[in-house]
Amino acid sequence: MSKIILTNEVSGLGSAGDVVEVKNGYARNYLLPRGFAVIWSKGGEKQVSSIRAARDARQLATIEEAQTLKARLEEASVKLSIKAGVGGRLFGSVKTGDIAAAVAEAGIGSIDKRKVEIPNPIRSVGEYLATVRLHGDLVATIKLKVVGKK
């Protein structure tokens, strides 16, 4: 087991600044190469406080703002125009950054692409659902309408 400090929020594991123990392979092959975590050390405890301060600054100021954003996200349908081939198959897939940009472009609000979760890769046109972690346990579900762009 490896003791690590999370630098980003990881679903099912924790938030930025949390010190957690994970299996060696998970840390070595997934968390560390992607920059989601750093190895814990005695000097790393100083990093924890700065990471937590940065996380608090990034979070939405109040729970009320998060709740109003959740209401706006859940009532609206976000349209994504992505280049597609014959039969509606996309060239590539829809990324979390694409969803965050489409939400901002629609005038709904600003969300962090790192907080967007897509259950399965979106590789064809159609209607899909994605979730956004807004504040703590507050999660909003977004309706996505993926259409082909010519």
ABEGO torsion letter per residue (X at the ends): XBBBBBABBBBGAEBBGBBBBBBAAAAAAAAAAAGABBBBBAAAAAAAAAAAAAAAAABBABAAAAAAAAAAAAABBBBBBBBBBBGGBBBEBBBAAAAAAAAAAAGAEBBBAAABBBABBBABBEBBBBBBBABEABBBBBBBBBBBBX
